[in-house]
Amino acid sequence: MLNQFQRACADVYGGSDFAHVESLSDAREAGDTLFTFLMIELSSSEGCDGRDEAVRRLDMAVAEIQGVAEAVQRGGPAR
């Protein structure tokens, strides 16, 4: 069973392509590693116990992805 944050993720991710997902096992079987990562990060069993924590985790993920995108655009890590 998904918590409210995982449900929101499944309902909107990929243009709702994952709205059918009902469990973390389903998410893992979906074959999209970014979706699986988000679902794990938003999991109650991983300590995501409220809206503030869910937003904090998503903000951290966005920052990490932006950092990687910037490094790729530069052609590698900053030196």
Z-matrix of the N, CA and C atoms (Angstrom, degrees):
N
C 1 1.447
C 2 1.530 1 109.38
N 3 1.301 2 116.25 1 139.62
C 4 1.454 3 122.23 2 -178.80
C 5 1.521 4 111.21 3 -93.13
N 6 1.334 5 115.88 4 148.27
C 7 1.460 6 118.47 5 171.97
C 8 1.536 7 108.36 6 -83.21
N 9 1.320 8 117.15 7 177.14
C 10 1.467 9 120.35 8 -174.40
C 11 1.531 10 112.87 9 -64.09
N 12 1.317 11 117.71 10 -29.54
C 13 1.461 12 121.01 11 -178.96
C 14 1.526 13 110.72 12 -76.54
N 15 1.325 14 116.29 13 -40.68
C 16 1.459 15 120.61 14 174.98
C 17 1.529 16 110.14 15 -64.68
N 18 1.326 17 116.76 16 -39.81
C 19 1.461 18 120.38 17 179.45
C 20 1.523 19 110.23 18 -61.69
N 21 1.341 20 116.48 19 -43.64
C 22 1.463 21 120.27 20 178.14
C 23 1.524 22 110.49 21 -61.19
N 24 1.321 23 116.81 22 -43.01
C 25 1.462 24 121.76 23 178.69
C 26 1.526 25 110.64 24 -60.73
N 27 1.311 26 116.78 25 -50.95
C 28 1.464 27 120.99 26 -178.55
C 29 1.525 28 111.46 27 -61.30
N 30 1.322 29 116.33 28 -36.26
C 31 1.463 30 120.25 29 -176.78
C 32 1.529 31 113.40 30 -71.21
N 33 1.339 32 118.02 31 -27.89
C 34 1.468 33 119.24 32 -176.02
C 35 1.526 34 114.41 33 -110.92
N 36 1.326 35 118.24 34 -23.94
C 37 1.465 36 121.12 35 -175.32
C 38 1.527 37 110.56 36 -61.84
N 39 1.315 38 115.82 37 137.81
C 40 1.464 39 120.52 38 176.42
C 41 1.511 40 113.72 39 62.03
N 42 1.325 41 116.72 40 33.46
C 43 1.462 42 119.11 41 -179.67
C 44 1.512 43 112.59 42 64.61
N 45 1.319 44 116.31 43 34.74
C 46 1.472 45 124.49 44 179.16
C 47 1.525 46 113.53 45 74.33
N 48 1.337 47 117.19 46 14.78
C 49 1.467 48 120.12 47 178.53
C 50 1.523 49 112.72 48 -63.97
N 51 1.336 50 117.46 49 -17.75
C 52 1.458 51 121.20 50 -176.04
C 53 1.530 52 112.53 51 -112.61
N 54 1.325 53 116.71 52 14.91
C 55 1.469 54 121.24 53 -178.18
C 56 1.526 55 112.08 54 -62.26
N 57 1.314 56 117.34 55 -20.50
C 58 1.467 57 121.31 56 -179.90
C 59 1.532 58 112.96 57 -76.54
N 60 1.324 59 117.09 58 -14.04
C 61 1.466 60 121.52 59 -176.56
C 62 1.526 61 109.80 60 -65.30
N 63 1.329 62 115.97 61 131.24
C 64 1.463 63 121.62 62 -177.63
C 65 1.522 64 113.69 63 -119.71
N 66 1.342 65 117.11 64 -7.37
C 67 1.464 66 119.89 65 -177.60
C 68 1.526 67 109.53 66 -153.07
N 69 1.320 68 115.69 67 166.01
C 70 1.459 69 120.27 68 176.55
C 71 1.527 70 110.37 69 -64.38
N 72 1.316 71 117.20 70 -33.19
C 73 1.471 72 120.59 71 175.63
C 74 1.523 73 110.63 72 -62.15
N 75 1.336 74 116.41 73 -43.45
C 76 1.469 75 120.39 74 176.43
C 77 1.526 76 110.28 75 -59.91
N 78 1.332 77 116.18 76 -41.54
C 79 1.466 78 120.62 77 -179.25
C 80 1.524 79 110.34 78 -62.17
N 81 1.317 80 116.75 79 -42.95
C 82 1.470 81 120.57 80 179.70
C 83 1.523 82 111.16 81 -64.13
N 84 1.318 83 116.65 82 -34.68
C 85 1.464 84 121.35 83 -178.64
C 86 1.524 85 112.73 84 -79.35
N 87 1.326 86 117.49 85 -11.51
C 88 1.466 87 121.35 86 -176.10
C 89 1.526 88 112.77 87 -68.43
N 90 1.333 89 117.27 88 -22.47
C 91 1.453 90 120.50 89 174.63
C 92 1.519 91 115.98 90 86.05
N 93 1.320 92 118.05 91 10.58
C 94 1.467 93 121.91 92 178.03
C 95 1.522 94 107.28 93 -115.40
N 96 1.313 95 116.96 94 107.88
C 97 1.462 96 119.98 95 -172.45
C 98 1.526 97 113.26 96 -67.92
N 99 1.320 98 118.27 97 -31.61
C 100 1.467 99 119.38 98 176.78
C 101 1.524 100 110.11 99 -67.86
N 102 1.310 101 117.22 100 -43.06
C 103 1.464 102 121.01 101 176.14
C 104 1.530 103 110.18 102 -59.99
N 105 1.319 104 116.93 103 -45.71
C 106 1.465 105 120.80 104 179.20
C 107 1.524 106 110.62 105 -60.05
N 108 1.329 107 117.02 106 -44.70
C 109 1.460 108 121.59 107 177.29
C 110 1.526 109 110.95 108 -56.33
N 111 1.318 110 117.01 109 -49.05
C 112 1.465 111 120.52 110 -179.53
C 113 1.522 112 111.32 111 -61.27
N 114 1.307 113 116.64 112 -42.02
C 115 1.466 114 120.46 113 -179.05
C 116 1.526 115 111.15 114 -65.64
N 117 1.321 116 117.04 115 -37.02
C 118 1.468 117 120.20 116 176.61
C 119 1.523 118 109.81 117 -68.11
N 120 1.328 119 117.36 118 -46.57
C 121 1.466 120 121.00 119 179.80
C 122 1.525 121 112.00 120 -58.71
N 123 1.311 122 117.30 121 -33.07
C 124 1.466 123 121.88 122 -177.91
C 125 1.525 124 113.08 123 -90.28
N 126 1.315 125 117.12 124 4.41
C 127 1.463 126 122.33 125 -176.22
C 128 1.527 127 112.85 126 -75.27
N 129 1.312 128 115.85 127 136.90
C 130 1.470 129 121.22 128 175.32
C 131 1.521 130 110.73 129 -60.18
N 132 1.325 131 116.87 130 -37.46
C 133 1.466 132 120.80 131 -178.80
C 134 1.528 133 112.01 132 -67.51
N 135 1.328 134 117.10 133 -16.42
C 136 1.463 135 122.01 134 176.60
C 137 1.526 136 111.43 135 -99.33
N 138 1.334 137 116.51 136 9.99
C 139 1.459 138 120.54 137 175.23
C 140 1.515 139 116.01 138 93.56
N 141 1.307 140 117.18 139 7.79
C 142 1.463 141 119.96 140 177.54
C 143 1.528 142 107.29 141 -82.99
N 144 1.340 143 114.96 142 94.45
C 145 1.461 144 119.99 143 -168.72
C 146 1.525 145 114.96 144 -112.53
N 147 1.309 146 117.75 145 10.94
C 148 1.457 147 119.53 146 178.41
C 149 1.516 148 111.53 147 -173.56
N 150 1.315 149 115.38 148 168.98
C 151 1.460 150 121.40 149 -177.21
C 152 1.536 151 111.66 150 -59.35
N 153 1.324 152 117.29 151 -44.00
C 154 1.468 153 119.65 152 -179.71
C 155 1.524 154 111.47 153 -60.43
N 156 1.324 155 116.72 154 -41.79
C 157 1.468 156 120.64 155 179.03
C 158 1.524 157 110.61 156 -67.54
N 159 1.321 158 117.69 157 -39.87
C 160 1.464 159 120.98 158 178.15
C 161 1.526 160 110.46 159 -61.53
N 162 1.322 161 116.68 160 -45.72
C 163 1.465 162 120.96 161 179.38
C 164 1.524 163 110.54 162 -64.49
N 165 1.324 164 117.97 163 -41.58
C 166 1.462 165 121.67 164 178.12
C 167 1.523 166 110.80 165 -59.06
N 168 1.313 167 116.46 166 -45.23
C 169 1.465 168 120.92 167 -179.56
C 170 1.523 169 111.53 168 -64.98
N 171 1.319 170 116.48 169 -42.28
C 172 1.462 171 119.87 170 178.71
C 173 1.526 172 111.08 171 -66.09
N 174 1.324 173 116.97 172 -40.71
C 175 1.466 174 120.47 173 177.19
C 176 1.526 175 111.04 174 -60.71
N 177 1.326 176 117.03 175 -41.05
C 178 1.468 177 120.77 176 178.03
C 179 1.526 178 110.70 177 -63.83
N 180 1.332 179 117.03 178 -42.31
C 181 1.467 180 121.13 179 179.74
C 182 1.527 181 110.45 180 -63.75
N 183 1.325 182 116.72 181 -43.54
C 184 1.464 183 120.90 182 178.27
C 185 1.528 184 110.15 183 -59.84
N 186 1.325 185 117.42 184 -45.03
C 187 1.464 186 121.38 185 -179.88
C 188 1.525 187 111.21 186 -61.81
N 189 1.318 188 117.42 187 -41.93
C 190 1.472 189 120.77 188 179.12
C 191 1.524 190 110.83 189 -65.20
N 192 1.320 191 116.73 190 -43.95
C 193 1.469 192 120.83 191 179.88
C 194 1.524 193 110.19 192 -64.85
N 195 1.329 194 117.38 193 -41.10
C 196 1.468 195 120.35 194 177.48
C 197 1.527 196 111.01 195 -62.10
N 198 1.326 197 116.74 196 -40.41
C 199 1.459 198 120.46 197 178.02
C 200 1.517 199 112.02 198 -62.13
N 201 1.313 200 116.63 199 -41.98
C 202 1.466 201 120.95 200 178.08
C 203 1.526 202 109.97 201 -66.01
N 204 1.328 203 117.23 202 -44.31
C 205 1.468 204 120.93 203 179.48
C 206 1.527 205 111.01 204 -59.82
N 207 1.321 206 117.10 205 -42.61
C 208 1.464 207 120.80 206 178.61
C 209 1.524 208 111.31 207 -64.01
N 210 1.325 209 117.18 208 -41.04
C 211 1.465 210 120.64 209 178.23
C 212 1.522 211 111.00 210 -63.87
N 213 1.314 212 117.19 211 -41.23
C 214 1.463 213 121.23 212 178.85
C 215 1.530 214 109.88 213 -64.78
N 216 1.327 215 116.66 214 -42.67
C 217 1.467 216 120.27 215 179.47
C 218 1.526 217 111.64 216 -62.86
N 219 1.322 218 116.87 217 -35.34
C 220 1.470 219 121.46 218 178.13
C 221 1.526 220 111.54 219 -76.37
N 222 1.304 221 116.73 220 -15.65
C 223 1.453 222 120.27 221 -178.44
C 224 1.511 223 113.99 222 94.51
N 225 1.320 224 117.21 223 10.05
C 226 1.456 225 120.67 224 178.32
C 227 1.512 226 110.82 225 153.53
N 228 1.322 227 116.67 226 -178.78
C 229 1.466 228 120.32 227 -177.78
C 230 1.527 229 111.80 228 -68.52
N 231 1.316 230 115.49 229 152.98
C 232 1.467 231 120.46 230 175.84
C 233 1.521 232 108.84 231 -67.14
N 234 1.319 233 116.67 232 143.04
C 235 1.475 234 119.93 233 -179.29
C 236 1.483 235 110.65 234 -127.31
